[in-house]
């Protein structure tokens, strides 16, 4: 993204304490390049701050997927038929 007004962008960046890897764009520029900016955020893991009249109105950040817990993910998939604890009636060699 080429910044047509570097002084304004610098002032916004300084006023907001914007991280160095973040990109500051106007709402009009965001509207024109939305899909490109979304791809940039995903690939570079960076942030985009959208401004309107020089004031921040939104921040586009990479989506963080929460890891799936190994506990409970099979809940509801096992069906119990009958008594699973009681004796089966089978004679085992270990019982002899």
C-alpha positions in Angstrom: 0.0 0.0 0.0 1.5 3.3 -1.0 0.7 6.0 1.5 -0.2 9.2 -0.3 0.0 11.3 2.8 3.0 10.1 4.8 2.9 13.0 7.3 -0.7 12.2 8.3 0.0 8.5 8.6 3.0 9.3 10.8 1.0 11.6 13.0 -1.7 8.9 13.4 0.9 6.2 14.1 2.5 8.4 16.8 -0.8 9.4 18.4 -2.0 5.9 18.6 1.3 4.2 19.5 0.7 1.8 16.6 3.0 -1.2 16.5 5.7 -1.1 13.8 4.3 -4.1 11.9 0.8 -2.6 11.8 -0.5 -0.8 8.7 -2.7 2.3 9.0 -5.2 2.9 6.2 -8.1 5.2 5.7 -11.6 3.8 5.5 -11.7 4.7 1.8 -8.5 2.8 1.1 -9.7 -0.1 3.2 -12.9 -0.3 1.2 -10.9 -0.3 -2.1 -8.3 -2.9 -1.0 -10.2 -4.9 1.6 -9.5 -8.4 0.2 -5.8 -7.6 -0.3 -5.5 -6.3 3.2 -7.2 -9.4 4.6 -4.7 -11.6 2.7 -1.8 -9.5 4.0 -3.0 -9.8 7.6 -3.3 -13.6 7.3 0.1 -14.1 5.5 2.2 -11.7 7.5 0.4 -12.1 10.8 0.2 -8.3 11.0 -2.4 -5.7 12.0 -4.3 -3.1 9.9 -5.8 -0.1 11.7 -8.6 1.6 9.8 -9.1 5.3 10.3 -11.9 7.7 9.5 -11.0 11.4 9.5 -7.6 10.4 11.1 -9.2 8.6 14.0 -9.1 4.9 14.5 -12.4 3.1 14.0 -11.4 -0.5 13.5 -8.5 -2.9 13.8 -8.1 -6.0 11.5 -6.0 -8.7 13.3 -5.1 -12.2 12.4 -7.6 -14.9 13.5 -6.3 -17.1 16.3 -7.8 -20.6 16.3 -8.0 -22.1 19.7 -6.5 -25.5 20.0 -8.9 -28.4 20.3 -8.7 -30.0 23.8 -8.1 -33.8 23.7 -10.5 -34.1 26.6 -14.1 -34.6 25.8 -13.9 -34.4 22.0 -15.4 -38.0 21.7 -18.2 -37.2 24.1 -21.5 -38.5 22.7 -19.9 -40.8 20.2 -19.8 -44.0 22.3 -22.9 -46.1 22.9 -23.1 -48.5 25.8 -25.2 -51.6 25.3 -25.9 -53.6 28.5 -23.7 -54.0 31.6 -20.1 -53.3 30.9 -18.9 -53.8 34.5 -20.5 -57.1 35.6 -19.0 -60.6 34.9 -19.4 -61.9 31.4 -19.8 -65.6 32.4 -16.6 -66.5 30.4 -13.9 -68.6 32.1 -10.5 -67.1 31.9 -7.2 -68.9 32.2 -6.1 -66.3 34.8 -9.1 -67.2 37.0 -8.0 -70.8 37.3 
